[in-house]
């Protein structure tokens, strides 16, 4: 017995430093969890913190230099955990459970990368793994702090979606408009962190000689850390918004996969439609708020053409139009499809109005001054790619044109919406045609949306640059309408903006700083004389609804209503503004995916942080 006790004593004394480190580290993590989180401790997360401490102590044992291992771990942990500090700065709730998950996730990710980067014997392989691991490790805090430096807000799920869906041109425009010296400093720090991490992993001694026993231990260690990362990848503060964004993208992917089935459903639905020839045009504006349009009462003369059109008896200007969301991706996912805020259908099961138009015998054409979307498909890109003819005229730089052709001696400039005019001349029309046009409109950076000859207001101020962009859009819409109105069989045109903007506060359209201007949009219909004579009832219904609330997720219903295309199984007369059964009850209308009632917008005076619910 005494011999056994002596062996136990020897074992404890040999490992006393590790045991003491484990005890102190466990207590430190528990203290960090209990005293810094707002929620009371949750037992299962409370119990996992000693496991995290054990993994950290265990990780030290694989390396020849515990000192440099500890420095590398501490440096990385502080960087990752700074995302929680950001929540405290912005007075955002820090709950106990996700707080504990963030500790566990951060520690496990660092430990796994540290060990994995040093497993190869080849120095080049170790160096490449170190740089790659560091690039992955620090992307979470750098993107969070970078977004904070440009928007003053916490990185939301929808901001992650916007980043994942953006392209180089939009990203550069955003940074040129909102970027600060802090933004570029954070970007520089990212590359410095990556280099420093790679340097540390190369210098803190490397791995001890790997015996068979150590290899088994390392394998178990890696599996445990991998399990912790997998378990908390969707719920830690570092990655929860990324996980939620992936869920939305999965729904978008399902929308793409269901394309063939939707077409079968439409063909089997025995659509009701008119056989008469007709060319219909839908124009999608970008980031345009009616608060900066003189046609809606703004004090600057930003929309002289639309103001004049108020006296045109064939123009129906919606006085109370709102967007269903404040992002292009979210808004158009509903506006172009059967899905809206007022039903329970899933997006994947909902037809696009281009699908319905094709089912009714229409040729569909897509014209866009926006680059094709990112590597991630969205409903908008799926719908665009499925049209019969597509023209993407948006280019970063091209020869500057006069307003009706290219001057070969002119200077270089960024692509403008007026390039759509030339593209329109090249389309192939059928007697029944639906044309969809997606503009750059008033998207950030505002100065990029017009030539200097359209700088009606001095654009040394961003608000003036926005007003110039609005005025340019008004000029373009006049020229565009003149062209489409002259097309054979032209029946009508619809214009709506995907969402609004808040240039007065320089807030753009950020969820974390929502204001009513971000969802107050222009929307108008211009009908041809021929349309008025052929479909007087639809035209009359549309005029009667001119002063009623309308949200742009009902554009699908409005366009098909104009065209006289109806689904026997899915037609919603209460959502069709061209129907006498349109439900104009103000209480029912919503924005931001049902988060806010339209009638409550008047009560929002200061920017409001929105915690956007998951989409269906």
N, C-alpha and C positions, 0 to 999 in steps of 0.2 A: 504493500500500500504506500509506504513512504517513498519507494522508488518511483511509483506512478505520479505521486504529488510532485516529486522533484522534476520529473520530465515536463509536467504541466507548467511548473514555475519557470523552467528554462525556456519553454516555448513562448510563454507570455512575455518574459523579459526580452527575448530576441525580437519580438514583434511589438514591443510596447509603444514605439514611436507611431507605428501604423494604427494601433488601437486608440492611442490618445488623439491622433489626427482624425480618426473616424468619429470619435465622440464629439470633439469640438466642431467638426464640420457638420455633423448631424444637428447639433444644437444651433449652429449659425444658420443653417437652412430653415430649420423650424422657426427660429426667431424672425428671419426674413419673411417667412410665410405668414406667421400669426400677426405680427405687428404692422405689416405694411399692406395687408389686404383688408378690404372693407367687410367681407363676409366672415362669419365665424368659421373656424377650421372644419373641414370635411374629413372624416376619419380616414377614408381610403387614400386621400391625397396626402394627408398628414403622415400616414404610415409609409408612403413611398419615398419621402424625403431621406430617411436613413438609407434606403436602397440606393438613392442617388449618391449619397456620401460614400457608401461602400464601393460603388463603381468608380468614383473619382480616386479613392485610395488604391483600388485594384489597378486602375490605369497607370498609376505611378510606377507600379512594380515592373512594367514591361520595359521601362526606359532606363538608360544608364545614368541620366542626370535628372533627379526628381526636381531639383531647383528650377531648371529651365522648362521642364514639363509643366510645373505649377504656374510659372510666369505666362507661358503660352495659353494655358487653360484659363487663367484669371483674366488675361487681356481679352480673350475671345468671349468669355462669359459676360464681362461688363458691356462689350459691344452689343451682344444679342439682347441682354436684359435691359438695355437702354430703351427698348421699345415700350417696356412697362413704365419707365420713367416718363416717357412722352405722354402716356395716358394720364399720369398724375399732373403734368404740366397743363394739359387741356381739361382737367377736372372731369375726366371720363371715368365711369365706374370701373374699379379694379376688383373683381370678385375673387373670393378665396379659391374656388375650384380651378378656374382657368389660370390663376396666378401660380398655383402649385404645378399645374400641367406645364406652364411655361418654364419653370425651373427645371423640371424633369426633362422636357424636350430639349432645351438649350444645352444642358449638361451632356445628355446622351449624344446629341449631334456633334458636339465638339470632340468628345471622347472617341467616337467612331471615326471621325475624320483624322484625328491625330494618329490613331493606331494604323488605320488603313493607308495613310500617306507614307508610313515608314515600313510597311511590310515588304515591298519589292527590294531586292538586293541591288538592282541597277540604279545608279545615282540619277540618271536622266529620267527614269520612270518615277522615282521618288519626287524629283523636282516638279515634273508635270502634274503628278497627283496632288502635290502640295498647293500649286497654283490653282488647279481646278477645284480642290476642296475649299480653299480660302475664298474663291470667287463665289461658290455656292453659300458658304457660311455667312459671309458679310452682306450678301444681297438683301437679306431681310431687313436688317436695321438701316442700311443705307437708303433703300427705297422709301422706307417709312419716314426717315428724317428728311430725305430729299423732297418728298411730297409735302411735308410740314413746312419746309422752307419756302415752297412756292404758293401754297394755299393757306397756310396757317391752320391746317386741319389734320385730323387723324386719317390714315389711309383706310377707306371704307371698301366694302366688297365691290361696289359699283365703280369705284376708282380703279381697283385692280382689274375689273373687266375692261374699263376704258384703256388701261395701259396694255392689256393683252390684245386688244382689238385695234390699237392705233398703228399707224405707219410712220416711217421716218419723217415724212414731210410734216405731218400733224404734230409729231413730237417736237420737232425743231421750232415750229410755230408757237407751240405752247411754252417752251422754254424761253423763247425770245420775248414772249409777252409777260410771263409770270416769274421767270428765272431771276434770282438775286445773286449777289456775291456769295451768300451762304450756300446757295444751290451748287455753284461751281466748286466751292471749297469742299462740300460734302462729297461731290463726285471725285475730286482729287484725293480725298481721304480714303475713299473706297479702294482705289488702286494702291495707295500707300499701305493700307491694312493688308491687302492681298500679298504685297511684296514682303511686309514685315512678318506675316504669318509663315510664309514659305521660308524666309530666312531663319525664323525661330525653329521650325521643324527640322531644318538642316543642321542647326547648331546645338540643340539641347542634348546631344549625345547619341541619339538614335536608339534603336532597340537593343536589348541585351541578346546574347546568343540564344537562338531559339532551339531548345531541346524539344523532344516529342511531347513531354509533359507541358512545356510552355506553349507549344502550338495548340494543344487541346484547350488549355486555359484561355489563350487568345481567341480561339474560335467561339468558346462559350461567352467570353466577354463581348465579342462583336455581335453575337446573336442577341444577348440581353439588351445591349444598347439599341440594336435594330428594332427589337420588339417595343421598347419604350418610344422610339421615334414614330413607329407605325401607329401605336396606340394613341399618341397625342398630336399627331400631325394635323388633324382637323380641328383641334380644340385649343391649342395654345395661342397666346396673343400674337405670336410671330406669324402664324400660318393660317389662322382660322378664316380670315377673309379670302385668302387664296383658295382654301378648300371650298368655301361657299361659291366663289367665282367658278370653280371647276364644275360645281353642280349645275350652275346656269348654262355653262358651255356644253355640258352633257345633254341638257334639255334642247339646246340649239342643234346639237349633233343628231338627236333623235328626230327633230323637225326635218333635217336633211334626209335621214334614212327613210322617213315615212312619205317622201315625195311621191313615189310610185303608187303607194296605197291610197294617198289622197286623190290622185288622178283617177284611180279605179272607182273610188267612192263618188267622185263628181260625175263620171260617165254613167254610173248606175243610178244617179239621183234624178235623172230626167229633168234637167234644168228648164226653167221658164225664161225665155228671152225674146227680144225683138229681132226680126230678120232684116230690118232696115239698115242701110249703110250708115256708118257714123265713125268719125274720128274723135276720140276723147283724149284729153291731155291732163296728166296729174303732175304738178310741179312741187317738189319737196324743198322748202327753204331750210336754212341752217342757222341755228342760234339767233333767231330774230324775235325780239320782243315788241309787242305793239305799243309798249310804253315809250318807244323812241320813233314812232311813226306819226307824222302830222295828220294822216288820214284818220287816226284814232285820237287826235287831240294834242299831240306833242307840240311844243311851242316853236321848234325849228322846222323849217320846210323840208323835211327829209323824204316825203313821198308825194311829189306834185302830181305824178300820173295817177296814182291810186286815189288821191283826193279828187281829181277830175272825174274818175270813174264812178264816184258816188252819185253823180248826176246821170250816169248811163243806166237806162232802165233795164238792161240785160245783165247788169252786175249785181250780185248779192254778196254784200260784205258782212260777214258774221261779226257781230259786236261783242260777243261773249265767248270767244273760243279759247280753249286751254289745251295744253299738252297732257298726255296721260303719264308722262315721265319727264325727267329733265336731262336725259342722256339720249344721244342719237340711237344707240343700240337698243335701249329699252323702249323708246317711243316708237320706232319704226317696226319693231318686232310685233307690236300690236296694230299700228296704223295700217300696215300692209297686209294683215291677215285677219281672219275671222275672230281671233281672240280679242277680248276687251276686258275692261275692269269689272264688267257687270254680269259676267257668266263664270261658270266653273269648269269650262272645258280646258284641257291641257293644250299648250301651244302646238305640240307635235301632231295633234289630231285636227288642227284648224287649217283650212285652205287659205291660200293667198288670193288676193283679188285677180292676180294674173292667171292663176289656175282656173278660176271661174270664167274669166274673159276668154281664155283658150277654149274652154268647154262650150262657150257660146259662139265660137267661130271667129274670134278676134285674133288678129296678128298683134303680138306684143313686142314693144321696142323699149329699150332702156338706154337713156343718155345720162352720162354722169361727168361732172367736173371734180369728182373725188377719186383718188386712187383706189384701186381694188383693195378690199379689206385685208386684214392680216392673215397669217397662216391659219387662224381659227375661223371657221365658218360661222356666220351669223345668219339668222333668217333673211336679213337684207341681201347678203351676198348670195345666198341660195336662190332667192327670188330673182335677183338680177341675172345670175348665170342661167336660169331656166327660161328666160325670155327668148323670143325668136331672133332678135337682133340686138346687139349691144355696142355702144360706143363710149369708151372711157377717154375723155379728152384731157383730163387733168394731168399736167406735167409740171415738174418742179420749175423748169426754165424752158422757154421757147422763144421764137422770134416775136417781138412786139408787133401787134397787128393794128391797122386802123380798124374801125368798127365793122367793116364788112369784107376784110380780106387781109392777106399778109403782105407787109412791106419788106422786101428782102434787104433793104438798107437800114432797117430799124434796129434799135437796141434790143438786148435780151430782157425778158421779163418772166415773172411767174404766170402760170396759166390762170386765166380769168373765166368767169361764167359766160362771158360773151362768146367764148369758143364753142359753146353749145349751138349758137346760131348757124355756124358753118356745118356742124355735124348734122343738124336738122335737115339741111339741104341734101345730105347724102343718104337718108334713110329710104327704105323701100316700103311704100304704103300699100295697104290693101283697102278695099271698100269699108271693111270693119277693122279699125286699128285702135289700139290703146298704147299711148306713149307716156312713159314715166321718165321724169327728169329730176336728177338729184344734184342740187347746186352746192357750191362751197358757201354761198350766202354771206353771213356775217360771222363766220367762224374765226376764232383766234388764229393767228394774229390779224387784227382788223386791218392794219395797213397793207396786208398782202392781198386784200380782196378787191382792190381797185387801182387803176393807174392814177398818177398824180394829177392828171387833168380833171379827175373827179374829186379832188381834194377841195370840196366846196367850203369846208371849215378847216381851219388850220389844224393839222393832225399832230401837232407837238403834244397834244393831250390825248390820252387813250379814248376818252369819251367822244371827242371830236372825230377821231379815226373811226369809231363805231358808227357814228352818225353818217359819215361819208360812205361807209359800207352799206348802210341802209339805203341811202340815196342812190348809190350805184345799183343796188338790187332793184330799186324802183325803175331806174332807167332801163335796165336789162329786161325786166318784165314787160315794159311797154314795147320794146323791140321784138321780144319773143312772142307776145300776144299778137302783134301785127302779122307776124309770119304764120303762126298756126291758124289764125282766123281766116287766112287766105287759102288754107289747104282744102282740097275737094272733100266734101261731106263733113266738114268740121261741125261738131255739135256743142262742145263745151270744154271749159278748162277749169281745173281746181288748183288753187295754191294754198298750201299750209306749211307752217314751219314745224320742224321736228320738236323743238322746245324753244324756250326763251333764253334770256341772258340778263345779267345784272351788271351793266357797264358803269352805272353810277357809283357803285361801291367797289368796282374792279373785282367782282367775285366770280365772274364767268357764270358757270352753272354747276356749282359744287354742292353735293348732297349735304355736306357738313355745315353749309352756310346758306341754306335754302331761304329764298325770298319769293314773293308772288311773281315778280318780274320774270323769274326763271320758267314759269309755266304759262304766262299770258302771251299768247301767240296770235299772229295775223292768220286769217283764213278767209278766202273769198272764192266765189264761183262766178264765172262769166259764161253765159249761155248764148248760143247763136240764135239769130232770128228764126232759122229753120227749126231749131229745137223747140223754141217757144210755141210755134204753130203745131208741131207734131205731138208734143207732150205737155200741153198746157196745165194739166193737173199736177204733174211733178214740179213744174216751174212755180206754180202757185204755192204748193206746200213748202218749197224751199224758201220762198219769200216770207211766208208766214213765220218761219222759224228763224228769221234773220236776227231777232233780238233775244232768242233763246240760248241757253247754255249748250255748248257743243264741245266735246273733247275729241282729240284727234285719233284716239283709238277707234272712233266710229267712222273714220275716213273710208274704211273698207265698205261699210254699209252705204255710205253716201255715194261713193263712186259707182258701185253696182246698182244702186237705186237710180242714179242718173241714166245708166246704160240700160236699165230695165232687165237686168240679169238677176234671177232669183233661184235660190235652192228650195226645192220642195220640202226638204227635211230640216234645213237650218236657217231659213229666213227669219229675221227678227224685225218686224215692223216697228217695234217700240224704239229701236236703235237706228232706224233709217230716216234721215232728216228729209228725204224726198217723199216720205209717206205721211198721210194724214193721221196715222196712228203713232207718230213720234212722241215719246214720253218726255216732256219738257219739264218735269218736276225738278226744281232746283235742288231738292234734298238728296237726290240720288247720284248726283255727279261728283266724281272724285278725281284726284290727281296723285301722282307719284305712286302708282299701283295701289290705289285705295288707301293710302296713308293719310291723306288730308281731304276733307270735304271742300268743294269749291266755295260753298257759302261761308266757310270759316277762314278763307284767305284774307279777308279784310281785317282779321284779328292778329295777323302776323306782321308786326311792324319792324322787328329786328331779325337778323339772320338766325335761322333755326337749324339745329343739328338734327338730322333725320337718321334714325336707325332703321334702314330699309329692310323689310321682311323678305324672306325667300320667295322667289317667283314661282308661280305654278305654270 
